[in-house]
């Protein structure tokens, strides 16, 4: 039985699947029949040029250090990541503005990648419904290898651009959709293939890499290259590269939702109160936004079916529940605009 976040019965949610054995292919040694003579050597030479694969000779005896010293070294490495992200802020902002334009027309945000990068995309997508009350099909994570790849490696699938095309075809992409390909190396065939295929289908494309001059950035409408340098453990791009990718994905989803009116200031007014913690948070958000007392807040939430944004509007705009719902609908869900309309 398919679990939460899995594409089922033709309805995409936060996870797509790709078969590592489709069309008779199987994952395995990179020197197998899929790699013609010389291809393996060319791949090795290519990897030797990537900063994410570079060897740090100064860390060659890190295993001999005390645990606290290793932790200090690792913490120092991690501290360099935000600076690397900062260097790409203009490119990140441009990609976000283009994403907002399309999502405002009803488009979707689709993350795609393999391994750690794919898992980070699925993670960010899965957090949007509870945080911003988005439909599960509005922000989607597509990972090479499907559900199993979330909990175990599915390395062979990352070499299959044809699987990426098949996964994206299942979404029925159009010109209002945005596909963000994520790959630390910037050369992963699955991810580059996904971006190239999405672009052919007319979707807006973003390529997020951690190496400069990457094929992924070159293939995308918006290339973002956050160069974090060699990893503490050689080639383990789940470390600094993964941290950088998470920071950028946080920006893409969060700022996009702010621009779409999913917040009121820095308050999570579209939160979905699905458990006791979130119900308590909902009351607190209404309190912070309005300064009203507990009794007024409870009354407003009851009158609006627990909808935080509507409850705030009934208090600050001094309107009833149905009027609040209408004003928000007419303002495209933007609370500030609805408040202005309520106040005349």
Secondary structure as a PSIPRED ss2 file (coil, helix, strand):
# PSIPRED VFORMAT (PSIPRED V4.0)

   1 X C   1.000  0.000  0.000
   2 X C   1.000  0.000  0.000
   3 X C   1.000  0.000  0.000
   4 X C   1.000  0.000  0.000
   5 X C   1.000  0.000  0.000
   6 X C   1.000  0.000  0.000
   7 X C   1.000  0.000  0.000
   8 X E   0.000  0.000  1.000
   9 X C   1.000  0.000  0.000
  10 X C   1.000  0.000  0.000
  11 X E   0.000  0.000  1.000
  12 X C   1.000  0.000  0.000
  13 X C   1.000  0.000  0.000
  14 X C   1.000  0.000  0.000
  15 X C   1.000  0.000  0.000
  16 X C   1.000  0.000  0.000
  17 X C   1.000  0.000  0.000
  18 X C   1.000  0.000  0.000
  19 X C   1.000  0.000  0.000
  20 X C   1.000  0.000  0.000
  21 X C   1.000  0.000  0.000
  22 X H   0.000  1.000  0.000
  23 X H   0.000  1.000  0.000
  24 X H   0.000  1.000  0.000
  25 X C   1.000  0.000  0.000
  26 X C   1.000  0.000  0.000
  27 X C   1.000  0.000  0.000
  28 X C   1.000  0.000  0.000
  29 X C   1.000  0.000  0.000
  30 X C   1.000  0.000  0.000
  31 X C   1.000  0.000  0.000
  32 X C   1.000  0.000  0.000
  33 X C   1.000  0.000  0.000
  34 X C   1.000  0.000  0.000
  35 X C   1.000  0.000  0.000
  36 X C   1.000  0.000  0.000
  37 X C   1.000  0.000  0.000
  38 X C   1.000  0.000  0.000
  39 X H   0.000  1.000  0.000
  40 X H   0.000  1.000  0.000
  41 X H   0.000  1.000  0.000
  42 X H   0.000  1.000  0.000
  43 X H   0.000  1.000  0.000
  44 X H   0.000  1.000  0.000
  45 X H   0.000  1.000  0.000
  46 X H   0.000  1.000  0.000
  47 X H   0.000  1.000  0.000
  48 X H   0.000  1.000  0.000
  49 X C   1.000  0.000  0.000
  50 X C   1.000  0.000  0.000
  51 X H   0.000  1.000  0.000
  52 X H   0.000  1.000  0.000
  53 X H   0.000  1.000  0.000
  54 X C   1.000  0.000  0.000
  55 X C   1.000  0.000  0.000
  56 X C   1.000  0.000  0.000
  57 X H   0.000  1.000  0.000
  58 X H   0.000  1.000  0.000
  59 X H   0.000  1.000  0.000
  60 X C   1.000  0.000  0.000
  61 X C   1.000  0.000  0.000
  62 X H   0.000  1.000  0.000
  63 X H   0.000  1.000  0.000
  64 X H   0.000  1.000  0.000
  65 X C   1.000  0.000  0.000
  66 X C   1.000  0.000  0.000
  67 X H   0.000  1.000  0.000
  68 X H   0.000  1.000  0.000
  69 X H   0.000  1.000  0.000
  70 X H   0.000  1.000  0.000
  71 X H   0.000  1.000  0.000
  72 X H   0.000  1.000  0.000
  73 X H   0.000  1.000  0.000
  74 X H   0.000  1.000  0.000
  75 X H   0.000  1.000  0.000
  76 X H   0.000  1.000  0.000
  77 X H   0.000  1.000  0.000
  78 X H   0.000  1.000  0.000
  79 X C   1.000  0.000  0.000
  80 X C   1.000  0.000  0.000
  81 X H   0.000  1.000  0.000
  82 X H   0.000  1.000  0.000
  83 X H   0.000  1.000  0.000
  84 X H   0.000  1.000  0.000
  85 X H   0.000  1.000  0.000
  86 X H   0.000  1.000  0.000
  87 X C   1.000  0.000  0.000
  88 X C   1.000  0.000  0.000
  89 X H   0.000  1.000  0.000
  90 X H   0.000  1.000  0.000
  91 X H   0.000  1.000  0.000
  92 X H   0.000  1.000  0.000
  93 X H   0.000  1.000  0.000
  94 X H   0.000  1.000  0.000
  95 X H   0.000  1.000  0.000
  96 X H   0.000  1.000  0.000
  97 X H   0.000  1.000  0.000
  98 X H   0.000  1.000  0.000
  99 X H   0.000  1.000  0.000
 100 X H   0.000  1.000  0.000
 101 X H   0.000  1.000  0.000
 102 X H   0.000  1.000  0.000
 103 X H   0.000  1.000  0.000
 104 X C   1.000  0.000  0.000
 105 X C   1.000  0.000  0.000
 106 X C   1.000  0.000  0.000
 107 X C   1.000  0.000  0.000
 108 X C   1.000  0.000  0.000
 109 X E   0.000  0.000  1.000
 110 X E   0.000  0.000  1.000
 111 X E   0.000  0.000  1.000
 112 X E   0.000  0.000  1.000
 113 X E   0.000  0.000  1.000
 114 X C   1.000  0.000  0.000
 115 X H   0.000  1.000  0.000
 116 X H   0.000  1.000  0.000
 117 X H   0.000  1.000  0.000
 118 X H   0.000  1.000  0.000
 119 X H   0.000  1.000  0.000
 120 X H   0.000  1.000  0.000
 121 X H   0.000  1.000  0.000
 122 X H   0.000  1.000  0.000
 123 X H   0.000  1.000  0.000
 124 X H   0.000  1.000  0.000
 125 X H   0.000  1.000  0.000
 126 X H   0.000  1.000  0.000
 127 X H   0.000  1.000  0.000
 128 X H   0.000  1.000  0.000
 129 X H   0.000  1.000  0.000
 130 X H   0.000  1.000  0.000
 131 X H   0.000  1.000  0.000
 132 X H   0.000  1.000  0.000
 133 X C   1.000  0.000  0.000
 134 X C   1.000  0.000  0.000
 135 X C   1.000  0.000  0.000
 136 X C   1.000  0.000  0.000
 137 X C   1.000  0.000  0.000
 138 X C   1.000  0.000  0.000
 139 X E   0.000  0.000  1.000
 140 X E   0.000  0.000  1.000
 141 X E   0.000  0.000  1.000
 142 X E   0.000  0.000  1.000
 143 X E   0.000  0.000  1.000
 144 X C   1.000  0.000  0.000
 145 X C   1.000  0.000  0.000
 146 X C   1.000  0.000  0.000
 147 X H   0.000  1.000  0.000
 148 X H   0.000  1.000  0.000
 149 X H   0.000  1.000  0.000
 150 X H   0.000  1.000  0.000
 151 X C   1.000  0.000  0.000
 152 X C   1.000  0.000  0.000
 153 X C   1.000  0.000  0.000
 154 X C   1.000  0.000  0.000
 155 X H   0.000  1.000  0.000
 156 X H   0.000  1.000  0.000
 157 X H   0.000  1.000  0.000
 158 X H   0.000  1.000  0.000
 159 X H   0.000  1.000  0.000
 160 X C   1.000  0.000  0.000
 161 X H   0.000  1.000  0.000
 162 X H   0.000  1.000  0.000
 163 X H   0.000  1.000  0.000
 164 X H   0.000  1.000  0.000
 165 X H   0.000  1.000  0.000
 166 X H   0.000  1.000  0.000
 167 X H   0.000  1.000  0.000
 168 X H   0.000  1.000  0.000
 169 X H   0.000  1.000  0.000
 170 X C   1.000  0.000  0.000
 171 X C   1.000  0.000  0.000
 172 X C   1.000  0.000  0.000
 173 X C   1.000  0.000  0.000
 174 X C   1.000  0.000  0.000
 175 X C   1.000  0.000  0.000
 176 X C   1.000  0.000  0.000
 177 X C   1.000  0.000  0.000
 178 X E   0.000  0.000  1.000
 179 X E   0.000  0.000  1.000
 180 X E   0.000  0.000  1.000
 181 X E   0.000  0.000  1.000
 182 X E   0.000  0.000  1.000
 183 X E   0.000  0.000  1.000
 184 X C   1.000  0.000  0.000
 185 X C   1.000  0.000  0.000
 186 X C   1.000  0.000  0.000
 187 X C   1.000  0.000  0.000
 188 X C   1.000  0.000  0.000
 189 X H   0.000  1.000  0.000
 190 X H   0.000  1.000  0.000
 191 X H   0.000  1.000  0.000
 192 X H   0.000  1.000  0.000
 193 X H   0.000  1.000  0.000
 194 X H   0.000  1.000  0.000
 195 X H   0.000  1.000  0.000
 196 X H   0.000  1.000  0.000
 197 X H   0.000  1.000  0.000
 198 X H   0.000  1.000  0.000
 199 X H   0.000  1.000  0.000
 200 X H   0.000  1.000  0.000
 201 X C   1.000  0.000  0.000
 202 X C   1.000  0.000  0.000
 203 X C   1.000  0.000  0.000
 204 X E   0.000  0.000  1.000
 205 X E   0.000  0.000  1.000
 206 X E   0.000  0.000  1.000
 207 X E   0.000  0.000  1.000
 208 X E   0.000  0.000  1.000
 209 X E   0.000  0.000  1.000
 210 X C   1.000  0.000  0.000
 211 X C   1.000  0.000  0.000
 212 X C   1.000  0.000  0.000
 213 X C   1.000  0.000  0.000
 214 X C   1.000  0.000  0.000
 215 X H   0.000  1.000  0.000
 216 X H   0.000  1.000  0.000
 217 X H   0.000  1.000  0.000
 218 X H   0.000  1.000  0.000
 219 X H   0.000  1.000  0.000
 220 X C   1.000  0.000  0.000
 221 X C   1.000  0.000  0.000
 222 X E   0.000  0.000  1.000
 223 X E   0.000  0.000  1.000
 224 X E   0.000  0.000  1.000
 225 X E   0.000  0.000  1.000
 226 X C   1.000  0.000  0.000
 227 X C   1.000  0.000  0.000
 228 X C   1.000  0.000  0.000
 229 X C   1.000  0.000  0.000
 230 X C   1.000  0.000  0.000
 231 X C   1.000  0.000  0.000
 232 X C   1.000  0.000  0.000
 233 X C   1.000  0.000  0.000
 234 X C   1.000  0.000  0.000
 235 X C   1.000  0.000  0.000
 236 X C   1.000  0.000  0.000
 237 X C   1.000  0.000  0.000
 238 X C   1.000  0.000  0.000
 239 X C   1.000  0.000  0.000
 240 X H   0.000  1.000  0.000
 241 X H   0.000  1.000  0.000
 242 X H   0.000  1.000  0.000
 243 X H   0.000  1.000  0.000
 244 X H   0.000  1.000  0.000
 245 X H   0.000  1.000  0.000
 246 X H   0.000  1.000  0.000
 247 X H   0.000  1.000  0.000
 248 X H   0.000  1.000  0.000
 249 X H   0.000  1.000  0.000
 250 X H   0.000  1.000  0.000
 251 X H   0.000  1.000  0.000
 252 X H   0.000  1.000  0.000
 253 X H   0.000  1.000  0.000
 254 X H   0.000  1.000  0.000
 255 X H   0.000  1.000  0.000
 256 X H   0.000  1.000  0.000
 257 X H   0.000  1.000  0.000
 258 X H   0.000  1.000  0.000
 259 X H   0.000  1.000  0.000
 260 X C   1.000  0.000  0.000
 261 X C   1.000  0.000  0.000
 262 X C   1.000  0.000  0.000
 263 X C   1.000  0.000  0.000
 264 X E   0.000  0.000  1.000
 265 X C   1.000  0.000  0.000
 266 X C   1.000  0.000  0.000
 267 X E   0.000  0.000  1.000
 268 X C   1.000  0.000  0.000
 269 X C   1.000  0.000  0.000
 270 X C   1.000  0.000  0.000
 271 X C   1.000  0.000  0.000
 272 X C   1.000  0.000  0.000
 273 X C   1.000  0.000  0.000
 274 X C   1.000  0.000  0.000
 275 X C   1.000  0.000  0.000
 276 X H   0.000  1.000  0.000
 277 X H   0.000  1.000  0.000
 278 X H   0.000  1.000  0.000
 279 X H   0.000  1.000  0.000
 280 X H   0.000  1.000  0.000
 281 X H   0.000  1.000  0.000
 282 X H   0.000  1.000  0.000
 283 X H   0.000  1.000  0.000
 284 X H   0.000  1.000  0.000
 285 X H   0.000  1.000  0.000
 286 X H   0.000  1.000  0.000
 287 X H   0.000  1.000  0.000
 288 X H   0.000  1.000  0.000
 289 X H   0.000  1.000  0.000
 290 X H   0.000  1.000  0.000
 291 X C   1.000  0.000  0.000
 292 X C   1.000  0.000  0.000
 293 X C   1.000  0.000  0.000
 294 X H   0.000  1.000  0.000
 295 X H   0.000  1.000  0.000
 296 X H   0.000  1.000  0.000
 297 X H   0.000  1.000  0.000
 298 X H   0.000  1.000  0.000
 299 X H   0.000  1.000  0.000
 300 X H   0.000  1.000  0.000
 301 X H   0.000  1.000  0.000
 302 X H   0.000  1.000  0.000
 303 X H   0.000  1.000  0.000
 304 X C   1.000  0.000  0.000
 305 X C   1.000  0.000  0.000
 306 X C   1.000  0.000  0.000
 307 X C   1.000  0.000  0.000
 308 X H   0.000  1.000  0.000
 309 X H   0.000  1.000  0.000
 310 X H   0.000  1.000  0.000
 311 X H   0.000  1.000  0.000
 312 X H   0.000  1.000  0.000
 313 X H   0.000  1.000  0.000
 314 X H   0.000  1.000  0.000
 315 X H   0.000  1.000  0.000
 316 X H   0.000  1.000  0.000
 317 X C   1.000  0.000  0.000
 318 X C   1.000  0.000  0.000
 319 X C   1.000  0.000  0.000
 320 X C   1.000  0.000  0.000
 321 X H   0.000  1.000  0.000
 322 X H   0.000  1.000  0.000
 323 X H   0.000  1.000  0.000
 324 X H   0.000  1.000  0.000
 325 X H   0.000  1.000  0.000
 326 X H   0.000  1.000  0.000
 327 X H   0.000  1.000  0.000
 328 X H   0.000  1.000  0.000
 329 X H   0.000  1.000  0.000
 330 X H   0.000  1.000  0.000
 331 X C   1.000  0.000  0.000
 332 X C   1.000  0.000  0.000
 333 X C   1.000  0.000  0.000
 334 X C   1.000  0.000  0.000
 335 X H   0.000  1.000  0.000
 336 X H   0.000  1.000  0.000
 337 X H   0.000  1.000  0.000
 338 X H   0.000  1.000  0.000
 339 X H   0.000  1.000  0.000
 340 X H   0.000  1.000  0.000
 341 X H   0.000  1.000  0.000
 342 X H   0.000  1.000  0.000
 343 X C   1.000  0.000  0.000
 344 X C   1.000  0.000  0.000
